[in-house]
Amino acid sequence: MRNHAAIVVMLVDDHSMVRDAHRALLLQDFPAARFLERDSLAAVLADAPTDAEGGTGRPDLILLHFDLAGAPQMRDLRAVLRHHAGVPVMLTEAPDSGRASLEALNHGVAGYIPKTMRGCSILPAIRLVLSGERFIPSCVVADRDGALADMAPPAALMMPEMCAPIRSLSPRRQQILSMVASGAPNKAIARALSVHEVTVKSHLRAIFKTLGVNTRTQAARLAMFADMAGLAGRAAAARGADYSGKLN
C-alpha cells in the first residue's frame, strides 16, 4: 500500500457529476491522490487485470456505484473482485437496506456506503477500509427485524451491545472519539479543543479503557459501528466553546 496521501482510486460511475463529487471529497483528505475514472463495468473489465504483486497502475481502492454491481446476485461485483483481486471495493450510492448490504458484504466488498450517508462520515469509512478493515454501515446493525436477524442473529444481538460503552462516555469523550474516527491526530484534536495534548492523551487512555480496546484503529472501528463519525462536525464547532480541560 502506498502512502495514503498518494493513493490511486478507481471511480466507477456512469455519471460524471458523481465522479467529480467523489474526487473532490477524497482530495480533502488525500491531496496527492490519483484517479482512474470508468463510466461502465465494461470499461473496468477492459483494464489489465490487477496482479497479486500490484504495480504503478494498481488501484488502492475502487469506488463502484451500486447500480453497476449487478444486484441482486451481484454478478458484476463478483467480476470486478476477480478482475482486481486483492483491491478493496466499496459500493457507493447504495440502498439503505440491511439485506442489500449483507449480500454485498457476503460477496467480499470492503465497504458499503448508503446513499443517505453524510460526506463527513464517508471519509472515515474510506480510511478504515484503507487500513485493512471492513466498513459495515449502521443500517446493517439497525436492521435486526430484517436481513440481519435472518442471516446473522448473533451479530444482530451483539453489535448494539458492543456500541453501548460508547454511549456511556461523557459528551466530551464522545467528541474526542469522533475526531479520532475522522482521522485527526492528537495535536489537531488538542488545537481544535484549545487544550494541551497531554489532556487529549489522558482522555484517550480513559476512552480505550472504557471501550476495552488498545489502539486508535480499534476505537475508530467501534465508533463506526455506532455511526459516530457525524459528531466530527460538532467537535469542530466546539473550537470556540469553553473547555476547561478537566477530565469528566
TORLUM-601464 format. One line per 10 residues: number of its first residue (from 1); their letters; for each residue x, y, z of C-alpha. Coordinates in nm, 2 decimals, decimal comma, padded with zeros to 4 digits. Layout:
N
NUM	a	X/Y/Z; ...
***
This chain:
248
1	mrnhaaivvm	00,00/00,00/00,00; 00,13/00,34/-00,09; 00,13/00,63/00,15; -00,24/00,71/00,19; -00,19/01,07/00,07; -00,08/00,93/-00,27; -00,34/00,66/-00,32; -00,48/00,56/-00,66; -00,86/00,54/-00,66; -01,07/00,40/-00,94
11	lvddhsmvrd	-01,41/00,58/-00,96; -01,67/00,37/-01,13; -01,99/00,56/-01,20; -02,19/00,63/-01,52; -02,25/00,99/-01,41; -01,95/01,23/-01,44; -02,10/01,46/-01,18; -02,09/01,19/-00,92; -01,73/01,10/-01,01; -01,64/01,47/-00,97
21	ahralllqdf	-01,81/01,48/-00,63; -01,62/01,18/-00,51; -01,29/01,32/-00,64; -01,35/01,65/-00,46; -01,44/01,47/-00,14; -01,13/01,24/-00,15; -00,89/01,53/-00,23; -00,99/01,69/00,11; -00,80/01,41/00,29; -00,58/01,27/00,01
31	paarflerds	-00,44/01,57/-00,17; -00,19/01,37/-00,37; -00,44/01,10/-00,48; -00,46/00,99/-00,84; -00,79/00,89/-01,00; -00,88/00,63/-01,27; -01,23/00,71/-01,40; -01,45/00,45/-01,55; -01,81/00,50/-01,67; -01,92/00,14/-01,71
41	laavladapt	-01,84/-00,21/-01,59; -01,71/-00,29/-01,94; -01,45/-00,02/-01,91; -01,34/-00,16/-01,57; -01,30/-00,51/-01,71; -01,12/-00,38/-02,02; -00,83/-00,28/-01,79; -00,54/-00,52/-01,75; -00,62/-00,74/-01,45; -00,46/-00,65/-01,12
51	daeggtgrpd	-00,18/-00,89/-01,03; -00,10/-01,00/-00,68; 00,22/-00,80/-00,67; 00,05/-00,48/-00,77; 00,23/-00,21/-00,96; 00,21/00,15/-01,06; -00,12/00,11/-01,23; -00,28/-00,09/-00,95; -00,56/00,10/-00,77; -00,55/00,11/-00,39
61	lillhfdlag	-00,93/00,14/-00,38; -01,23/00,10/-00,61; -01,55/00,30/-00,55; -01,82/00,12/-00,75; -02,17/00,26/-00,79; -02,43/00,01/-00,65; -02,63/00,01/-00,98; -02,33/-00,13/-01,16; -02,28/-00,42/-00,92; -02,54/-00,64/-01,08
71	apqmrdlrav	-02,78/-00,68/-00,79; -02,94/-00,88/-00,66; -02,70/-01,16/-00,74; -02,41/-00,92/-00,75; -02,27/-01,10/-01,06; -02,09/-00,78/-01,19; -01,95/-00,71/-00,85; -01,80/-01,06/-00,84; -01,65/-01,00/-01,18; -01,48/-00,68/-01,06
81	lrhhagvpvm	-01,35/-00,85/-00,75; -01,20/-01,13/-00,96; -01,05/-00,88/-01,21; -00,89/-00,67/-00,95; -00,81/-00,94/-00,69; -00,68/-00,80/-00,36; -00,81/-00,44/-00,42; -01,07/-00,33/-00,17; -01,40/-00,24/-00,34; -01,66/-00,01/-00,18
91	lteapdsgra	-02,01/00,02/-00,31; -02,14/00,38/-00,33; -02,49/00,53/-00,36; -02,63/00,20/-00,22; -02,98/00,14/-00,09; -03,03/00,20/00,28; -03,11/-00,17/00,33; -02,96/-00,43/00,56; -03,03/-00,72/00,33; -02,87/-00,55/00,03
101	slealnhgva	-02,56/-00,46/00,23; -02,52/-00,81/00,37; -02,55/-00,96/00,02; -02,27/-00,73/-00,09; -02,05/-00,80/00,21; -02,10/-01,17/00,17; -01,96/-01,14/-00,18; -01,64/-00,97/-00,05; -01,68/-00,59/-00,07; -01,47/-00,40/00,18
111	gyipktmrgc	-01,73/-00,13/00,25; -02,09/-00,03/00,17; -02,18/00,34/00,15; -02,56/00,40/00,17; -02,69/00,69/-00,04; -02,81/00,85/00,29; -02,46/00,86/00,43; -02,31/01,21/00,50; -01,99/01,32/00,34; -01,83/01,37/00,69
121	silpairlvl	-01,88/01,00/00,75; -01,77/00,87/00,41; -01,40/00,98/00,46; -01,36/00,80/00,79; -01,51/00,49/00,63; -01,26/00,51/00,34; -00,97/00,55/00,58; -01,10/00,25/00,78; -01,10/00,04/00,46; -00,75/00,16/00,36
131	sgerfipscv	-00,62/00,05/00,69; -00,73/-00,31/00,61; -01,06/-00,32/00,79; -01,42/-00,35/00,65; -01,68/-00,08/00,69; -02,02/-00,20/00,79; -02,29/00,07/00,79; -02,52/00,13/01,08; -02,82/00,02/00,87; -02,68/-00,34/00,89
141	vadrdgalad	-02,68/-00,32/01,27; -03,02/-00,15/01,29; -03,20/-00,39/01,06; -03,25/-00,65/01,33; -03,60/-00,73/01,21; -03,49/-00,79/00,85; -03,19/-00,93/00,68; -02,96/-00,92/00,98; -03,20/-01,11/01,20; -03,24/-01,37/00,94
151	mappaalmmp	-02,88/-01,41/00,82; -02,67/-01,33/01,13; -02,87/-01,34/01,46; -02,57/-01,34/01,69; -02,43/-01,02/01,52; -02,78/-00,86/01,54; -02,77/-00,90/01,91; -02,41/-00,84/01,98; -02,32/-00,53/01,78; -02,56/-00,29/01,96
161	emcapirsls	-02,41/-00,42/02,29; -02,06/-00,36/02,15; -02,16/00,01/02,10; -02,31/00,05/02,45; -01,97/00,16/02,61; -01,96/00,44/02,36; -02,29/00,57/02,47; -02,16/00,56/02,83; -01,88/00,81/02,75; -01,93/01,17/02,85
171	prrqqilsmv	-02,02/01,41/02,57; -01,66/01,54/02,57; -01,51/01,20/02,53; -01,76/01,11/02,26; -01,65/01,43/02,09; -01,28/01,33/02,11; -01,36/00,97/01,99; -01,55/01,11/01,69; -01,24/01,32/01,60; -01,02/01,01/01,63
181	asgapnkaia	-01,26/00,82/01,39; -01,23/01,11/01,15; -00,85/01,06/01,14; -00,74/01,36/01,35; -00,41/01,32/01,53; -00,37/01,42/01,90; -00,22/01,76/01,81; -00,51/01,85/01,59; -00,76/01,75/01,85; -00,59/01,95/02,12
191	ralsvhevtv	-00,57/02,25/01,89; -00,94/02,22/01,79; -01,05/02,20/02,16; -00,79/02,45/02,29; -00,63/02,21/02,54; -00,29/02,06/02,59; -00,20/01,74/02,40; -00,14/01,57/02,73; -00,51/01,63/02,82; -00,62/01,46/02,50
201	kshlraifkt	-00,39/01,16/02,58; -00,55/01,13/02,92; -00,89/01,13/02,77; -00,79/00,87/02,51; -00,65/00,64/02,78; -00,98/00,66/02,96; -01,17/00,61/02,64; -00,97/00,30/02,55; -01,02/00,15/02,89; -01,40/00,21/02,87
211	lgvntrtqaa	-01,42/00,06/02,52; -01,18/-00,23/02,61; -00,95/-00,15/02,32; -00,58/-00,09/02,29; -00,54/00,11/01,96; -00,69/00,41/01,78; -00,79/00,19/01,49; -00,99/-00,04/01,72; -01,16/00,26/01,88; -01,24/00,41/01,54
221	rlamfadmag	-01,39/00,09/01,43; -01,63/00,08/01,73; -01,71/00,44/01,66; -01,80/00,35/01,30; -02,04/00,08/01,43; -02,21/00,35/01,64; -02,22/00,58/01,34; -02,05/00,85/01,54; -01,84/01,00/01,26; -02,11/01,26/01,21
231	lagraaaarg	-02,02/01,40/01,55; -01,70/01,54/01,40; -01,89/01,85/01,28; -01,99/01,92/01,64; -01,64/01,86/01,75; -01,52/02,13/01,51; -01,79/02,36/01,62; -01,66/02,33/01,98; -01,34/02,50/01,89; -01,46/02,83/02,02
241	adysgkln	-01,65/02,68/02,32; -01,55/02,69/02,68; -01,33/02,39/02,75; -01,17/02,36/03,09; -00,96/02,06/03,01; -01,07/01,88/03,32; -01,15/01,51/03,28; -01,51/01,41/03,32
***
